Amino acid sequence: MTSPPRRAGGRPRDPAIDRSLAEAALAEMAAPGFAGLSIDRVSEITGVGKMTIYRRFSDKSALAGAALALLTAEEGPAPDEPAPHEPG
């Protein structure tokens, strides 16, 4: 007999929190850039505890990467570049 599979402890992750964290990270990087991004500030803006942020993202680089990936995904693929004009 096998025992039933164990579910990971804790609550299921809420994708809305990931989005909120990414949006706050983008807002924090908008003016001063990556150097201006602070996990403490993202925590204050979103109301999400720092431990929750660090469970999802190992450091601010990982958070910034996820935020930029979200931004890129929302913009969709880049349009094809027009062919250069050939003199004729």
C-alpha positions in Angstrom: 0.0 0.0 0.0 1.2 3.5 -0.8 0.4 6.6 1.2 -1.4 9.5 -0.5 0.9 12.1 -2.0 1.8 14.9 0.4 0.9 18.5 -0.5 3.5 21.1 0.1 2.8 23.0 3.3 1.4 26.5 3.5 -1.2 28.3 1.4 -1.2 28.0 -2.4 0.5 30.9 -4.2 -1.7 33.7 -5.3 -0.6 34.9 -8.8 -2.0 38.3 -8.0 0.7 38.7 -5.4 3.4 37.9 -8.0 1.9 40.5 -10.3 1.7 43.1 -7.5 5.4 42.5 -6.6 6.5 42.8 -10.3 4.5 46.0 -10.8 6.0 47.5 -7.7 9.5 46.5 -8.7 9.0 48.1 -12.2 7.8 51.3 -10.6 10.8 51.4 -8.2 13.2 50.8 -11.1 11.5 53.4 -13.4 13.4 56.5 -12.3 16.7 55.5 -10.7 17.0 52.1 -12.4 18.1 48.8 -10.9 20.1 50.5 -8.2 16.9 52.1 -6.9 15.1 48.8 -6.4 14.8 47.8 -2.8 13.1 44.7 -1.4 12.2 46.7 1.6 10.4 49.3 -0.5 8.6 46.7 -2.6 7.4 45.1 0.6 6.1 48.5 1.9 4.3 49.3 -1.4 2.6 46.0 -1.8 2.0 45.1 1.8 3.7 41.7 1.2 6.1 40.6 3.8 9.8 40.4 3.0 9.9 36.7 3.8 7.2 36.1 1.2 9.1 38.0 -1.4 12.3 36.1 -0.6 10.4 32.8 -0.9 9.4 33.7 -4.4 12.6 35.5 -5.5 16.1 34.7 -4.2 17.3 38.4 -4.5 16.5 41.7 -6.1 18.0 40.5 -9.4 15.5 37.7 -9.5 12.6 40.0 -8.7 13.8 42.5 -11.4 14.0 39.7 -13.9 10.5 38.5 -13.2 9.2 42.1 -13.4 10.9 42.6 -16.7 9.6 39.3 -18.0 6.0 40.3 -17.0 6.5 43.6 -18.9 7.8 41.9 -22.0 5.0 39.3 -21.9 2.4 42.0 -21.8 3.9 43.9 -24.7 4.0 40.8 -26.9 6.5 40.0 -29.5 8.4 42.8 -31.2 7.1 43.6 -34.6 9.3 42.6 -37.5 11.8 45.3 -38.5 11.0 46.8 -41.9 13.5 45.8 -44.7 16.0 48.5 -45.4 15.1 50.7 -48.3 17.1 49.7 -51.4 17.8 52.5 -53.9 16.1 51.7 -57.1 
